[in-house]
Amino acid sequence: MTQGLDPALLAKLACPVTRTPLRWDAERGELVSEAAGLAFPVRDGVPVLVVREARVIAET
């Protein structure tokens, strides 16, 4: 997904694990929780904030 996420929606979303803000990764089309080390997919413009659907982010 190359299009952006609505900034008003992004401001209201939080990580379901840590309740911290999410960061939009436009290149991968996912919402990233730095605190939880998870990336949540966005499918057809809809954020999927389900932990079992999230991708674990490799530690740097």
C-alpha positions in Angstrom: 0.0 0.0 0.0 1.6 3.2 -1.1 -1.0 5.7 -0.1 -0.9 7.4 3.3 -3.1 6.8 6.3 -5.5 9.5 7.3 -3.6 11.7 9.9 -6.8 12.1 12.0 -7.2 8.3 12.2 -3.5 7.8 13.0 -3.7 10.2 15.9 -6.5 8.1 17.5 -4.9 4.7 17.1 -2.8 3.1 19.8 -0.9 -0.2 20.1 -3.2 -2.8 21.5 -0.3 -4.2 23.6 1.3 -1.1 25.1 -1.3 1.6 24.5 1.4 3.8 23.0 1.1 5.7 19.7 1.7 4.0 16.4 4.0 5.2 13.6 2.9 4.9 10.0 5.5 3.1 7.8 4.5 4.1 4.3 7.1 2.0 2.6 5.8 -1.3 4.1 2.2 -0.1 4.5 2.0 -1.0 8.2 1.6 0.6 11.6 4.6 0.2 13.8 4.7 0.0 17.6 8.3 0.7 18.6 7.4 0.0 22.3 6.0 -3.5 21.5 8.4 -4.3 18.6 5.4 -5.1 16.4 4.2 -4.0 13.0 0.5 -4.2 12.3 -0.8 -4.6 8.7 -3.2 -2.2 7.0 -5.5 -4.1 4.6 -7.7 -2.1 2.1 -7.1 1.0 4.2 -8.2 -0.7 7.5 -5.7 -1.1 10.3 -5.6 -4.7 11.6 -4.7 -4.2 15.3 -4.7 -7.9 16.2 -1.6 -9.2 17.8 -1.6 -12.5 16.1 -1.7 -10.7 12.7 1.3 -8.5 13.6 4.9 -8.9 12.4 7.7 -9.0 14.9 10.2 -6.3 14.2 13.8 -7.4 14.2 15.9 -5.7 16.9 18.5 -3.3 15.7 
